[in-house]
Amino acid sequence: MTGPLRDYGAANELHRVANASAFCVVAMRRDKLNQHATLYTFLDGSQMQVNHTRGRADAWHPDWRGTAADTHLGPLKGVALNINARGKA
């Protein structure tokens, strides 16, 4: 078995919190963009943007160029989060 398709700080953290209804992100820097979104920057330079109201997140690495050699740094767009999900009755 091989490693994850996307292997950088933001992608790994996004994978970790995607199914959580609440989470705490351990990042180097946290910037609140507006009332809807927060941008997290990780030690490897990668970033994750969480849109709280839409329940979606994006992750990317600045070294990604779209070549076959750096597919492990590819972006993740519009990943669904459970932060606004309602509990089952």
FIVO-884552 format. One record per residue: z, x, y of N, C-alpha, C in turn; residue number from 1; residue in one letter. Coordinates in Angstrom, 2 decimals, padded with zeros to 5 digits. Layout:
BEGIN
REC      nz      nx      ny     caz     cax     cay      cz      cx      cy  nr rest
REC       Z       X       Y       Z       X       Y       Z       X       Y NUM    a
...
END
This chain:
BEGIN
REC      nz      nx      ny     caz     cax     cay      cz      cx      cy  nr rest
REC  000.00  000.84 -001.18  000.00  000.00  000.00  000.00  000.88  001.24   1    m
REC -000.77  000.52  002.22 -000.85  001.30  003.45  000.13  000.76  004.48   2    t
REC  000.24  001.46  005.61  001.12  001.05  006.69  000.55 -000.14  007.45   3    g
REC  001.27 -000.59  008.47  000.80 -001.74  009.25 -000.50 -001.43  009.97   4    p
REC -001.30 -002.46  010.19 -002.58 -002.28  010.86 -002.39 -001.79  012.29   5    l
REC -001.42 -002.32  013.00 -001.09 -001.88  014.35  000.23 -001.15  014.27   6    r
REC  000.24  000.12  014.61  001.44  000.93  014.44  001.79  001.67  015.72   7    d
REC  002.45  000.96  016.64  003.00  001.55  017.86  004.19  000.71  018.28   8    y
REC  004.99  001.19  019.20  006.26  000.57  019.54  006.19 -000.91  019.87   9    g
REC  005.28 -001.29  020.75  005.19 -002.69  021.17  004.75 -003.60  020.02  10    a
REC  003.79 -003.17  019.23  003.31 -003.98  018.10  004.40 -004.15  017.06  11    a
REC  005.13 -003.08  016.77  006.21 -003.16  015.80  007.31 -004.11  016.28  12    n
REC  007.65 -004.06  017.56  008.68 -004.93  018.12  008.19 -006.38  018.14  13    e
REC  006.94 -006.60  018.48  006.38 -007.95  018.48  006.42 -008.53  017.07  14    l
REC  006.07 -007.74  016.09  006.13 -008.19  014.70  007.57 -008.55  014.31  15    h
REC  008.52 -007.79  014.79  009.93 -008.02  014.47  010.45 -009.33  015.06  16    r
REC  010.07 -009.66  016.29  010.64 -010.81  016.98  009.78 -012.08  016.91  17    v
REC  008.61 -012.03  016.34  007.68 -013.17  016.38  008.27 -014.44  015.79  18    a
REC  009.07 -014.36  014.76  009.62 -015.55  014.12  011.05 -015.87  014.54  19    n
REC  011.59 -015.12  015.49  012.96 -015.35  015.95  012.97 -016.40  017.06  20    a
REC  013.98 -017.26  017.07  014.09 -018.26  018.13  014.72 -017.66  019.38  21    s
REC  015.44 -016.57  019.22  016.01 -015.81  020.34  016.03 -014.35  019.91  22    a
REC  015.83 -013.45  020.85  015.78 -012.04  020.47  016.17 -011.15  021.65  23    f
REC  016.54 -009.94  021.31  016.85 -008.90  022.29  015.90 -007.74  022.00  24    c
REC  015.09 -007.38  022.99  014.12 -006.30  022.82  014.72 -005.00  023.33  25    v
REC  014.67 -003.97  022.49  015.14 -002.65  022.90  013.92 -001.88  023.40  26    v
REC  013.80 -001.78  024.72  012.66 -001.12  025.34  013.15 -000.14  026.39  27    a
REC  012.27  000.78  026.77  012.61  001.75  027.79  012.72  001.08  029.16  28    m
REC  011.87  000.08  029.41  011.85 -000.59  030.71  011.52 -002.06  030.54  29    r
REC  012.16 -002.90  031.35  011.93 -004.34  031.33  011.64 -004.79  032.75  30    r
REC  010.48 -005.42  032.96  010.10 -005.92  034.29  009.83 -007.41  034.19  31    d
REC  010.54 -008.18  034.99  010.29 -009.62  035.06  009.12 -009.83  036.00  32    k
REC  007.98 -010.28  035.50  006.78 -010.45  036.30  006.85 -011.68  037.19  33    l
REC  007.32 -012.78  036.63  007.53 -014.02  037.36  008.44 -014.90  036.50  34    n
REC  008.53 -016.19  036.83  009.43 -017.06  036.07  008.91 -017.33  034.66  35    q
REC  007.68 -016.96  034.37  007.07 -017.24  033.08  006.96 -016.03  032.15  36    h
REC  006.89 -014.82  032.70  006.55 -013.67  031.87  007.43 -012.45  032.14  37    a
REC  007.62 -011.66  031.08  008.37 -010.40  031.15  007.53 -009.32  030.49  38    t
REC  007.50 -008.14  031.10  006.75 -007.00  030.58  007.73 -005.94  030.10  39    l
REC  007.59 -005.53  028.85  008.43 -004.50  028.26  007.60 -003.24  028.04  40    y
REC  008.12 -002.08  028.42  007.46 -000.80  028.21  008.30  000.02  027.23  41    t
REC  007.65  000.60  026.23  008.33  001.34  025.17  008.15  002.84  025.35  42    f
REC  008.93  003.62  024.60  008.93  005.08  024.74  007.57  005.72  024.51  43    l
REC  006.75  005.13  023.66  005.43  005.72  023.38  004.37  005.30  024.41  44    d
REC  004.78  004.56  025.44  003.85  004.14  026.48  003.24  002.77  026.25  45    g
REC  003.45  002.21  025.06  002.89  000.89  024.77  003.67 -000.18  025.52  46    s
REC  003.02 -001.34  025.69  003.64 -002.43  026.45  003.48 -003.74  025.70  47    q
REC  004.45 -004.63  025.96  004.43 -005.97  025.39  004.73 -006.95  026.50  48    m
REC  003.90 -007.96  026.66  004.13 -008.99  027.65  004.46 -010.29  026.93  49    q
REC  005.62 -010.86  027.25  006.06 -012.11  026.65  005.95 -013.21  027.69  50    v
REC  005.18 -014.25  027.37  005.08 -015.42  028.23  006.02 -016.46  027.64  51    n
REC  007.17 -016.65  028.28  008.22 -017.51  027.75  007.82 -018.98  027.71  52    h
REC  007.14 -019.47  028.73  006.81 -020.89  028.79  005.72 -021.28  027.81  53    t
REC  004.79 -020.40  027.53  003.72 -020.68  026.58  004.11 -020.32  025.15  54    r
REC  005.15 -019.49  024.99  005.56 -019.07  023.65  004.55 -018.14  023.01  55    g
REC  003.94 -017.27  023.83  002.93 -016.32  023.35  003.28 -014.92  023.82  56    r
REC  002.74 -013.91  023.14  002.98 -012.52  023.54  001.74 -011.68  023.27  57    a
REC  001.56 -010.64  024.07  000.50 -009.66  023.91  001.14 -008.29  023.80  58    d
REC  000.50 -007.40  023.04  000.96 -006.02  022.93 -000.26 -005.11  022.97  59    a
REC -000.10 -003.94  023.63 -001.21 -003.00  023.71 -000.68 -001.59  023.90  60    w
REC -001.55 -000.63  023.61 -001.22  000.79  023.78 -002.27  001.40  024.71  61    h
REC -001.87  002.18  025.71 -002.83  002.72  026.68 -003.82  003.72  026.09  62    p
REC -003.54  004.30  024.93 -004.44  005.28  024.32 -005.54  004.64  023.48  63    d
REC -005.54  003.32  023.34 -006.56  002.65  022.55 -007.90  002.70  023.26  64    w
REC -008.94  003.16  022.56 -010.28  003.26  023.13 -011.30  002.42  022.38  65    r
REC -010.90  001.79  021.29 -011.80  000.92  020.53 -012.68  001.65  019.54  66    g
REC -012.27  002.83  019.13 -013.05  003.58  018.14 -012.41  003.43  016.77  67    t
REC -013.13  003.84  015.75 -012.62  003.76  014.38 -011.40  004.65  014.19  68    a
REC -011.30  005.72  014.96 -010.18  006.65  014.82 -008.87  006.10  015.37  69    a
REC -008.93  005.08  016.23 -007.69  004.58  016.81 -007.48  003.08  016.58  70    d
REC -007.92  002.57  015.44 -007.72  001.15  015.15 -006.24  000.80  015.05  71    t
REC -005.40  001.77  014.68 -003.96  001.51  014.59 -003.32  001.28  015.96  72    h
REC -004.06  001.54  017.05 -003.55  001.32  018.41 -004.15  000.07  019.05  73    l
REC -004.89 -000.71  018.30 -005.56 -001.89  018.84 -004.60 -002.92  019.41  74    g
REC -005.06 -003.71  020.38 -004.19 -004.70  021.02 -003.96 -005.93  020.14  75    p
REC -002.86 -006.60  020.42 -002.54 -007.89  019.81 -002.52 -008.90  020.95  76    l
REC -003.28 -009.96  020.84 -003.40 -010.94  021.92 -002.97 -012.32  021.45  77    k
REC -002.16 -012.98  022.25 -001.79 -014.37  022.02 -001.01 -014.65  020.76  78    g
REC -000.14 -013.73  020.36  000.66 -013.93  019.16  001.69 -015.04  019.42  79    v
REC  001.73 -016.05  018.56  002.66 -017.16  018.73  004.09 -016.72  018.46  80    a
REC  005.00 -017.18  019.31  006.42 -016.90  019.17  007.17 -018.20  018.90  81    l
REC  008.34 -018.11  018.32  009.15 -019.29  018.04  010.21 -019.53  019.12  82    n
REC  010.10 -018.89  020.26  011.16 -019.00  021.26  011.29 -020.40  021.85  83    i
REC  010.24 -021.20  021.83  010.31 -022.57  022.33  010.23 -023.60  021.21  84    n
REC  010.28 -023.16  019.97  010.17 -024.09  018.84  011.44 -024.92  018.73  85    a
REC  011.25 -026.17  018.36  012.40 -027.07  018.17  012.83 -027.01  016.71  86    r
REC  014.11 -027.17  016.49  014.65 -027.15  015.12  014.17 -028.33  014.31  87    g
REC  014.20 -028.17  013.01  013.78 -029.26  012.11  014.93 -030.24  011.95  88    k
REC  014.60 -031.52  011.89  015.64 -032.55  011.75  016.05 -032.73  010.32  89    a
END
